[in-house]
């Protein structure tokens, strides 16, 4: 039995009444446990919140969970110790486009986040487009070690918040967005860094990247997710928000640790694969699937991750680069459970293995077998642990914080590493240039201007093996959008998708008329934001073509096409 107290928003310290609820939660999804909780709701007025939060905050009652099933196993207690429902109002969302059209907020502007009453946050960065998605970072006012990362995709919010009193996660779901306070000691641990079966070359004089070399080294990452993870998250927008937030939480840890690298998410895609319930099986699949390999090559992804719903008894598993060198590219894969990816920093943890990082010394490889003698995580009992450390060695608990071990960086008054013993930030810097060269960087998509014809070409070695990418940014109030390929010297196929890259199987429109015929996709009242376009070379060898996009507020431009294409991929 758990007691829930309902509070008057005018007097938040005075309970109006208490009610008792009996819970029997048998779900294998952490989010199901969150969504199924009886909620006592109250409205609280907020200052403008990151443009995209509503002015109403709906608070749920605070209590500990009973035993909750997760990822195929039953924890003794849930990792969520309290949660709140954050409401988004359409008016607040509409206001985002208006404010961004006037210009983004200045760095340093102060906002309020619903993490402990009265906490204020100062914007450190905000990126996004009018009517589109957002990435926001902030630091606590008067407390630079309190940090927040929030991603918005559609109406879905996902984020990681490290505050003085603990760690929180913004969890998107089909019925809203939940703010949960976490107890990181209750999450399952990593399934272990896995030695690749295939051997690979030694590190022989590879360049070492220094933090002061003129900016971070960029490592491109691809995330694929299972249908079970998508459905449990609440849909495509929700799972893609989780994927983006997981990447940005990792980047926060790199920044905090003064590491000279950053991840860039090149795509998040639905995998043609179902959860197996075993992290070892899932890791083997993602590392060997031919479609994932094709996506990786097309997108130039250096690292690849699978997000699944059920990994059995682990939060994740990844191949560990214990012998750094370019040959490890064939093993640069990991799997992470959706419920662990953001708040528990498990996505960052598993890619840490791909970068040559070990757990804390008690749970990692022997020093002589590690990528470097200092490639270990760190912890301070009763205070914190870094991304790669387990909680098992801590006396009095140690919350996982967004830091990779570095003896020159402190948290809470203590160094986050030990000189020449625990310095995963140094490990990351050592291998950054190696990993960033695992795949050549994919070309940047060309932004199409209204009614401007652009020349293009493909050079497929087999059917649809090569493509060119374009983007079309549509303003609010557009009545019609038409995209056409014309004057082709061979057969090309046109694929269009809003807000995400289309693939051969996932698209909002496909036109494949055959031969050198024009292909076209048309949309009435297209959504405001970024439309993504790919032109695939169906014929092998070089094919030249021209592409044009046209849109208007009330009438479409007349474009002569032989035959259009419509439909939704599955």
N, C-alpha and C positions, 0 to 999 in steps of 0.2 A: 504494500500500500504506500502511495506517495501523496503528500499533502501539497496542494497547489493553492496559492493565495492570490486573490484578485485585488488589484490596487487601483485607486482613484488617481488619474493622471495629475489632478490638481494637488494631491497630497500623497506623493509616491511612497512615503514611508508608513502610511496607515492602511492596513488591510481592511477591505470592505467586508469580506467574508472568506471563509475557508471551505474547501470542498475536498472530498477524498475520492480518488479514482483508483480502480484496480486495472493493472495493465497485464496483458498476456501477449507479448510481441514475439511472433515466430518468424518475422520476415528475415530474409537473408540480405536485405539492403539497409544500409545505415540511413539512407534518405527516407526509406519507408518508415523507419522508426521515428524519424523527425516529423514526417507529414502526418502520421497517425496519432500523434500525441493530442490529447484533449487540450485545447488552447483557451486561455482567458485573454481576451483582447482589449487593448485600450489604445486610444489615439493620443499621440504626443506631437505637438507642433515642433518643427525643426527649422533651423536656419537653412537656407539653400544648401543642398547637399550634393556636391559634385555634379551639379546640373541635372543629374538623372535620377536621384532619389526623389520620392514624393515628399511633400511637406508633412505627410502623416507617417508616423512610425507606429506599426502595430506590434505591441509587445506581448510575448507569450509568457505564461507563468514559468517560474524558475524552479527546477527541481532536478534531482538526479534520476537517471533512467534505471529501469530494472535491467536484468540481463538481456542483451540484444544479440540476435544472430547477425553475423557479418562475414562475407566472403567464404561461406561454407563452414565456418567454425562459430563457436559461441564464446564470446568474451565473458570474463567474470563480471565486468561492468562495461557500460558503453563508454566510448571515448568522448562523448558529448556530455558535459556537465550542466549546461544550460543552453537555451536557444530562444531566439526571437524571430518573428516574421516581419520582414521589411516589405512594405507595400510600395508599389510604383503607381503613380497616377498618370493617366494619359496627358493631362495638362503639363505636368512636369517634363515628360518626355518631349512633347511638342516644343517646349521652351528651350530645349537643348539646341535645336537647329537655329532658332532665332539668335541665341546668345553667341553661338559659334560663328554665325555669319558676321556678327559685329566684331569678332576676334576672340581668341581663346583667353582665358584668365591669365593674369600675370603670375609667374612663379612667386610663391611667398604668400599668396592670398589664403586667408584662414577660413576653414570650413568645419562643420560639425559632423562627426561620424557616430553612429549609435553603438559605441563601445564604451561602456561604463558611463554613467550619467555625468555630464559636464566636461567630458574630454574634448579638446579641440585639436584640429590637425591643420598643418600648414602644407599647401600644395607644393610639391617639389617638381612634379612634371605632369602634364596632361597632353595626350595625343588623341586625335580622332578627327572626324569630318562631320559637317552639318548633316544631320539625319542619320548618321552612321553609328559605328561602335566606338567605344572609348577604352583607353588605358589610363588610369590615374594612379599616381604615387603621392604619398604624403608622409610627413613626420609629425610626431606629437609636439605641440607647442610647449616649449620649455623642457622637452625630453626627447632628444634626437635619437635615442635608442628605441623609442616606440615608433613603429613603421607600419604602413599599410599599402597594399597593392590591390586595386579593384579593377576588374574588367567588366565591361557591359557589352553584350551581344544581343541585339533585339531588346527584349525585356528581361533577359537573363543576366544575373549578376553573379560573378564568382570572384573570390578574393581571399587574400591572406593578410592577417592583422596580428602583429606582434606588439602587444602593449605591456606596460609594466606589470600588470596583475596576471597576465597570461596570454595565451594564443587563441585567436578566433579565426573562424572561417566563414565566408559568405558562400552559402550553398544554394545553387539554383535548383528549382524543382518545377514540375508542371503547374503547380498551384501557387507559385510565388517564390520568393527568395528568402532563405533562412540564415540568420546570423547565429552561429553556434560557438560557444566557448568550449575549448577542447582540453582534454587531459592526455598529453602525448604518451604518457607511460602505458596507456591502455590500448594503444594500437599494436597490432601484430608487428613483428620485426621484419626486416628484409629476409628473403629466402636464401640470401648468401650471394656473394660475388662468385660468378661461375667462371672457371678457367675454360677458355675456348678449346674445342677439340683440335682445330687446325692450328698449326704453329705459324709464327710470323716473325719477320726479321727483327734484329736488335736495333736499338737506337744508336746510330753511328754518326755522331757529329751533327745531328739535327739542330737547327737554330733554337736557342732559348729566348723566349719572349719576355721582355721586361715591362713592368707596368707603365714606365715612363716612355715607351717607344712611340707615342703619338696616338694613342687611342686603343680601345680593346680589340682583340681579334674576334671576328664574328664566326660563330659555328652555326650552320643551318640545321634545323631539326624538323623532322616529319613525325607527326603523331597519327596513328590509325586507332580506331576504337571499335569495339564489338557492338553488335545490335543490342546485347544485354546492357552494356554500359550506357548506350544512348537512351534506351527506354527507361532505365532506372533513373537517369539524370533528368528525364522529363521531355526529351526531344533533342533535335539537332542543335538548336541555339544553345541549349543548356550544356550539352556535352562539349561543344566547341568553346564555350566560355570557360569551362573547366580546363580544357587543354591549354588555352591561352594563359589562364591564370597560373597554371602549373609552371609554364615556361617563365613567366614574369616573376614568380616567387623564387625560382632558381637564379634569375638575373639579380634579384635583390640580394641574395646570398653572395653572389660573386662580387657585387659592388661593396657590400659590407666587409668582405674579406680582402679587398684591394686586389682582386684577381684581374688579370689583363685579358678577360674574355667575356663575351656575352652570347646568349643563344638568340636565334631568330627563328620563329615558327614560320615555315614556308607553306604548310598546309596541315589541316586536320581532316581526316577522311574516314568513311565507314569501311571497315574491313570485311572481306568476304569470309568471315570466320566467326564461330560461336565460342563462347567461354567453354573451356574444358574443365574448369575447377582445379587445375593444377598449373602452377606458375612455370614449372619446368617444361611442360608440354607447350604452353603458350609462347614461351621464349623460343623454343625450337621452331615453332610455326612461323613466327614473325621474321626470324632470321633466314628462313628458307623459302618463303612464299614468293613466287615469280612475279605476281602483280605488285606486291609491295616493293620488290626490287626494281621493277619498271618505274614506279612512282618516284622512288628514291633517285634514280638516275635522271629522270626528266626534271625533277625539282632541284637537283643538286644538294640533296640532304646529306650532311655528314654523319648525323646520328638519327636513329629511328626508335620510336617507342610505341608499344601497344598499350592502350588503356582498356582494361577488362573490368567486369563487375565482380567476378568470383575467381580469385587466385588461390583458393584453398586456405591454407594457414599462414600465408605471407602477404605483406603489403606490396612486395615487388621482388624482382630478380633481374640481374643484369650480368653480362659478360664483363670481366674485369681485365683491364689492359696492364698486365704485370710485366710485360716486356715491350715498352713503348716503341712503336714504329709504324710506318704506313701500311704494313700488312694487316694490322688489326682492323682495317676498314671493313673487312668481311664479317667481323664480329661486333660491330658497333651498334648493338641492339639491347633493349631492355623492355620489361613489362612492369606495369604499375596498376594497382587496384584503384578504381575511380575514387573510392571513399578515402584513400590515403594520399592521393596525388598532390593536393594543394595544401591542406591544413597540416598534414604530417610531413610535408616536404619530401615525400617518397619519390616523386618524379625527379627532383633534383638529386636525391640520394642515388638512384639507380644509374642516372647518367654520370654521376660521380665515379661509379665503378668503371664505366666506359672510358673515363678520363684517367684511370689508373689509381683511383683513391680506394683506400681500405677503410674498414670500420675502426673503432678504437682498438688499441693493441690487444686487449684480451679477447676480442671477437674477430680479429683480422688475420691475415697471413703472417707468417714469421717475417721479421724485418728483412732478412736476406732474400725473401721471395717476393717482396713488394716491388712496385715499379721504382720506387726510391726509398731509402731507409726511413724517411720522415713522412711517408704517405699515409698517415693515420689520423683519425678523428680525435677529438678532445672533449673532455667533460670536466665539470666542477661539481662535485656532489652537493646537493641541496640548492643548486643554482641553475645551471644550464648545461646543455650539450650541443655540439655542432652537428651539422647536417648528417655526417657519416657515422656518428656514434650511436651505439645502443644505450638503452636506459638500464640494462641489467647490472652495470658496475656502479651505478650511482647509489649513494646512501642518502636517504632523505629526499630522493627524487631529483630530476633535472630535466626541465622543459627543453625540447628541441627548439633552437632559435635559428634564424636565417643567416648563419655564418658557416663557412668552411674554416677548418682550423688554420690559425695564423698567429704565431707567438708575438707578432708586432701589432696586433689588433686586440682590443679589449672589449668585453661586454660585462656590464654590472660590476666594473672595477677589477675584473680578473682577465688575464690574457686568455685568448681563445686557442692557444697552442703552446707547444714547448719547443724551444730551439733545437733543430736537428732531430727531433723525435716525432712531433705532431705538427705538420705544416702542409695540409692539403691544398692550400692556396698556392704554394710554391709548386706543388705537383701540377696543378692546373696550368700555371704559367709555363712550365716546362714543356707540356704536350700541346698547348693551344695551337701552335702553327702546324703541328702534325695532323691533328684532328680536323682543323679547318680545311685541309687539303685532301680529305678522304674523298670528296666529290667536288668537281668543278662547279663554280657558282652558276646557277641558272640565269639566263638573260632576264632583265627587268621588264615586266609587261609594258607595252606602249600604250599611253593614254590617248584615246581617240577623241578628237574635237568634233563638234557638231558640223555635219555635212562635209568634212574634210576627208578626201580619199587618200589612203596610205598604201604604198606598195609593200608586198610581203612575199615570202617564199618559204617552202618547206623542202626537206630533203630526206624523206623516209627511206630506211633500209628495208622495211617491211611495212605491210598495211598499217597505217595509223601509228607508226612508231616515232614520228617526229611531229611537233606542233609549234605554233607561235601563239603568244599570249598578248591580250589587249585588255584594257579596262575602259569602261564608259561610266562617267559620274553623272547621274541624273538628278536634277533639282526637284524639290517638292512642287507639286502641281502640274507635272508633265502629263500630257494626255496620251501621247503615242511615242513609241520607240521602235525603230527599225534598224537592223544590222544586216549588211549584205556583203557577200564576197562576189566579185565579178571579174571578168577578163582573165579567167584562170587558163593556164596552159595545160592543165591536167585536172585530175579529180582531187578536190579538197572537200572536207566536211566541216560544218560550222556548228559549234557547241556554245551555249550561253547559259549562265547561271547567276542569279542574284546573290551577292554577299559572300560567295565562296567560289573556288575554282571548279569549273565543270570537269567531269571525267567522261570516259566512254560509256559509263553506266549511270552517272548521276548528272542531271542537267535540267534546266527549265525549258530549253528548246534545243532541238537538234535538227539540222537540215543537211541531208545527204542525197542530193538529186542525181549524182553520178556524172561521169564524163567531165566536160568542162563547163557544165551548166552552172548558172548562178545559184547560190544558196542564200536563204534569207530567214531571219527570225524577227517576228513582230510582236509587240506587246501593247496592250491598251491599259492606260493608267498605271504605268510601271512604278514600282516602289522607288522612293527617293534613296539615293545612295550609290554604291559601286556595283556595277554589273560586270561580271568577268566573262571574257570571250576567249575561246581557243579555236584555232584553225588547224585541223589535222591534215597531214598529207596522206590521202588514201592511196594514191599511186606511189610506187617506189621511184626513187630518183628525184631530181629537182622539179618543183612545180612553182611557177610564179602566179601571183594573183594581186588583186587590189581589194581593200576592205574599206567600208564606209559606214558610219553610224549617223543617224539623223533622229532628232527628237524636237517636239514643239509643245507649247502649252495647251493648244486647243485643236490643232490640226497637224497631221503628220506630213513630212516631206514626201513627195512622190518619188519613189524609187522603182524603176522597172525591173522586175525579177521574173524568171521563168516559172518558179514554183517555190513556195515557202515551206517552212518546217515548223511544226509545233509539237508539244507533248511534254510529259514529265517522265523522267527516268526513274527507275527503281533501284 
